[in-house]
Amino acid sequence: MKREETGARFGGGVKRRNLLGAAAGASLLAAPWVRRAAAAEPIRLGVLVDMSSWGRDTGGPGSVVAAQMAAEEMGGQIAGRPIEILGGDHQMKTDVGLEIARNWIDTKDVLAIVDVPNSAVGIAISGLAKQKNRLALLSGAGSSAITDKLCNANTVQFTYDTYALAKVTTQALSAQGVKTWYFITADYSFGHQLQGDATRFIQEAGGRVLGASLHPTGTSDFSSQLLAAQASKADAIALANAASDTVNTIKQAAEFGIGATRNGQRVAALLMFLSDVHGLGLETGQGTLMTTACYWNMNARTREWSERFFARAKVMPNMEQAGTYGVVLHYLKAVAKVGTDPQAAMRQMQAMPINDVFFKGTLRADGRAIHDMYLAQIKRPSESKEAWDYLNILKTVSGEQAFRPVSESSCPLLHKA
């Protein structure tokens, strides 16, 4: 099977292998300053995302662009060593992701694997990073088990996790009077973990889960799951899925007459990206509550960065792409202080504050980045004033409130004597 990979070297021109397409290739062109000082061994990072399957829009070429922008913010080099960003397509398949990552580490001396949407792939890459003593800098992998029972000293989970997504969204809907729930859940590790985390918070709020229906990832027909959810008469139908699965579920729910303004049932997307809202459209998505780690138009700095990102990626950044920028920048700042030794870099990342355009916070010993999360609502079409003006931010939830507290963690890295 052919594995797709691209590369952009900051300091030595551009190398490409099995180019992912004109859009991805154009994003990898070297800036003028890139071609200086090619002699030093590069600091290589591999952005491992889905370029060709159902999760392409959440990370994809945009995450490669985001990582490049972080490298550019560091001047394209550290201590004379150019920064090289590689891009790889794991196709939402664990074996493909592991093959690409192993090849990067064994033949190209890649120091860190970045982003990795799909929790099953992310868990595998986290284990590989531990085995090879490299770093897994995860933005897209969301299972909260990654920094809980599966934690290791070589993994960062930067942007969001199922614990925070479930807690913020279900608590908000419970406060609005939602008591009974039905789940439509993607049948893999992320979906199961998201349903499990959400169920806990629903029950703590006095609610009940009436049932659940599983579906394979990348499917196009949710009719049986939606009919079961509709028949349950639950107050809310919780979607424990992601990307195009979420978009297609919500679109088909509207066709089935399901929704707060249709049959009275709320549809709660427990993980939703800005790119999903774009694909869904405001007419269909309006009023939906969601939780996000950031938003492109929160202030002048996020807007300016996002407009530069848009000029290259042709989309506004979602939280996965912004998180890729944030975790790469935090890592490179650490390397600038202590060098590329993985454990030294990890200790430095934990010692210094996270401080970039989108994220302010800290990195815990379990690898969990602690930063604010935001409860948002999709705007009505009449509220949107410009392209990509999709969200109203309703509430800021501090990282300490949103993410799993140390007292509840089973990660031994947090409980060393």
N, C-alpha and C positions, 0 to 999 in steps of 0.2 A: 504494500500500500504506500502510495506517495504521501509524504508528510510535507506540509507547507511551512515555509519559513522565510522571513525577510530580515534584513539587518540594516541598521543605520549607525554609522560610526562617527562619533563626535571627536574629530581630530584626525581622521584618515580616510575621508571620502565615504562612499556608500557601497556596500556589498549586498547583493540580492540572490536568493536561491528560491526557485519555484515561486515567483512573484505572485502575490495575492490579488493582483488586479491594479488597474490604473489609479484608482483612488488611494489605495493603501500605498502603492509605490510612490505617488506624488508626495505623500506625507513624509516619506523617508528621505527626501532630497536634502543634501547637506547644506547648511548655512555657510556663508563666506568664511567665518572664523573656524569652521570645522576642519579645514584642510591644513591647519598648522600643526606642527609637532607630532608627526605620525610615528616617530620611532619608539616612543614609550609603550609598554604593554597596556592595552585598554582595561578600563573597569567595565566589565560586560554584565548587563542585566538582560534577562529574557522575559518579555511580556507574553504570557501564555494565556490565550483567550480563545473564544469561539469566533472564527471568521466566516463560517459557512453553514451554520446550523441555526437552531431556534433562538440562540442567545446572542446573535451577532450584534444586534443594535444596542445591547446594554454595555458591552465592552468593545470588542472588535477592534477595527482600525483606530477608533477613537481613543482607546486605552494606550495604544502605541504612541499616538500623538501626545497624550497627556504625560507619558513618561519622558518623551523627548523634551517637552516644555519644562519639566523639572530639571533635566540635564542642562538645558540652556540657561535656566535660572542660576545654576552653579558655574556658568561660564564655559560649559562644555568640557571641562577637564578639572582634575584635582591633583595637585602636586605634580603637574606635568603629564599626568596620565589621562588620555582622552577617555570620555565616557561613550560607550557603545551600547545602543539599545537594539535588541533583537526582538522580532515578533514571530510568534508561532500559533498555529491553529490546532487546538486539541479536539475540535469537532464535537465537543461534549462527550468524549469517550476517554475513560480513565487510562486504557492501555496506550492510546495515542499520545495523551498528555505525558505519561511517564516516559515513553520512548523519546519524545522531543526533549524533555528535561534532562534525561540521562545523557543524551548526545551533547546537549549544550554544556553540561558540567564536565563530561569526560573528554570532549574534543575541543572545546572552546573556552574552558575555564570560566564559565559563567558563575558569578558570585551569588546571584539571587534570582529566584523565579518570582515573577510579579503578577498580581491580579488574580488569575485562576478562578473565573466564575464556574459554578457547578461544584457543590460541596463534596460530592464523591471524588471528583478530580482533585479538589483542594486538599482533602484529607490525605490522598495518596501522595501529593506533592509535599505536604508537610512532613510525612514520614520519610520521603526521599531526602529532604533537606536535612533532617536529623541524621540519617544514615551517612550522608556525604559531607556533613558539616558545612553546608551552605545555608542560605536563608530563604525562607518562603515569606514573601511580603504580600499578603493576601488582601485584596480589595473586594473581589466579587464572591468569594466563597463565604456563605452565610451561616452554616450550621454552628450553633453556639457550643457544640461539643468540641470544636477545634481548640478553643481556649479554656475548656473545662476538663472533662475526663480524658481528652486526647491531646492535651497541651504538651508542648516541648519547648526547649530553650532556643530553638532555631526558627520559630514561627511567629509572625505578627499577623493579627487579624484587625484590620485598620478601620474599615468604613462602617459596617453594621453587622448585626448578627440576629439570629432568629429570636433570641431572648428579648432584645430591645424592640425589634419590630412588633413582636406579639404583645409585649407589655404596653407600649405607647398606644397602639391602635385599639386593642381590646378594652383597655381601661377607659379610653375616650368614649367608645360606643356604649360600654356598660353604664357610664355616667349619664348617657342620653336615654337610658331606659331599656337597652337591649338585654334580654334575659336568656333567650334560647338561641342556640347556634347549630348550624350544620356546616361541615367542612367538605370542600372539594380540594383534594390533595394530590400533588404530584408524587408519583410512586418511586421516590428515591430519597437519599438521606436528608437532603434539605427539606423536602416537603414533610416528611415524617417528624423531623425535629421541630419545624415551625408549628405543626399541628399540636405536638406535645407541649411546647412552650406556651402556646396560646391557650390550650385547655387548662393549664394550671391557673393562668390569670383570670380566665372566665369563671372557674370554680371559686377562686378566692373572692371574686366580686359577687358571689351568690348565684351565678348563672349555671346553665346546664347545656351540655352538648347532646343533641338529639341523634346524631349519626354522622357518617362520613362516607364519601365515595372517592376511590382512588382513580387516577388516570395515568397513562404513560406520558413521558415528556415528549414535546413536539407533536402532539396530536392536533387534529383540526375539528373533531366532533365531540362536543361535551353534552350532547342531548340527554343521554341516560343519567349523567351526574346531575344535570340541572333539573330534570324531572323528579328525581329522588329528593333533591333539596327543596323543590317547590312543594312536593307532597308532604314534607316534614312539617310545614307551616312554621318553621323556625323564624324568629325575629330577624336574624342575620345569617347570610350565607358567607362563610369565611373562605377566601381563596388562599390556600397554602401552596401556591405555585409561583411561577415567575415568567417574565419576558413575554414572548408571543402566546404562551399558554394563558397567562393572565388576560391579555388583550382579547384573545378569542373567547374566553369564558364570559367576560363582561359583554362583549358584542352579542353573543348568543343568548345571554340572560335577557338582554333587552328585546331580542326577537321573540323570546318566550313570554314576554310580559312581566318579567321579574325586575323589581326595583322599588325603591321607596315611594316613587311617585306613580308606580304601576299597580303592584299587588301588595304593597306595604312592607315587603321584605327588603332589608338593607343588604347590599352587596359590599363586603369589606375585603379589599385587596391588601393582604398582610405584607406583601412585598410588591411595590410598584415603583418603576423608574420614570423619570421625565420622558425618556424615549417611548415608554409604553403609553403615556398620556398623549404624546404626539401621534402615535399610531392609532390610538383609540378615537381621538377627536373630542372636543369639548361637549358637543351635542350629546354624545353617548355617555361620556364620563362625568359630566357635571354633578357636583355634590358628593362625589366619592371621597371618603377619608383615606389618607395614606400617611405613612411615616417615612421621612427622608432624612439623610444625614447632612444635606446641604441643598442649596438652590442657587441657580446661576445669577439671579437678580436680587439678591438679598441686600447688597450695598454697592457702592461705586467700585470697590476693588474686585468683587466677584464678577460684576458686570464687565469690567475692562478685560479681565483674564478670559472670561467666557467669550467675549467678542473676538479675541485673538484666536482662541480655540476654534470658534466657528469658522473663521477664515480658512482654516486648514482642514477641519473635519467635516464641515458643512452641516453640523448639528450643534445645538447647545449641549454642554456637558451634563450628564446625569451623575448621580452620586458615585456610581462605580468608577467612572472615568475621573471624576474629581478626586476620589480616594486613591486612585492609581498615582495621580500627580502628587498627592500629599504624602503617601508612604514612600515613594521614590525620593522625593525631596528630603524627607526626614532621614532616610538612610544615607543619602549622599552628604548631608550635613554632618552626620556621625562619622562617616569615612574621612571627611576633611579634617576632623579632629583627632581620630585615633587610628586611621588606616583601615585596611580591608579585612583583617582577621574577623571572622564571623562573630565570635563571642565578645570580642572587644567592641565591635560595632553595635551589637545588641545591647550591651551594658550602657553604651553611650546614648543610644536611642531611649533607653529607659531613664537615664539621668537627666536628659535635657527636655524642655517642654516642646510639645508639638505646636508649631506656629507657622501656618501658611495662609494663603488667601482664603481658604474655606474652613480650615479646622484649627481649633485651639484646644489643647488638652495635654494629656500625659499618656505614657505607655507603661502598663503594669508588667510585673514579672511573668504573668501568664501569657503575655503577648497581646492582650486585649487593649486597644487604644480607647481611652475614655475621653469623650467629647460630647458636646450637645447633640441632641436629636430634635427633630421638628415634626409636630403634627401639622399636616397640611390638608387642604381641601381643594379639589379640582374646581376651577372657576366655571361659572356659567358663560356661554358665548358672549353675552352682553357685557361681561366684566373684563374681558380680555382686550387690552389696548394695543398690543403689538404682537408680532410673531413670537412664539414660544412663551407668551405671557399666560401661563397655565395654572399657577398655584396661588392660593392664599395661605400664608403661614399663620396658623391659628394659635400655636403654643410652642414655646421653647421648653424642652425637657432636658435638664442637666444630665451630663454623662453619669454622674453618681446615682441619679434616679433611674436612668434608662437601662444601664447595663447591669449584668449580674454582679452583686456585691461580693467582696472577698469572703464574707461570712458564709455564703452559700456555695462557694466554689469547691470542687473536688480536685483542682489542679495542685499538685504537690509543690510546684514552684512558688506558690503564694503562702505556703505554710512551713517553710524551712525554719528550723530552730535558729 
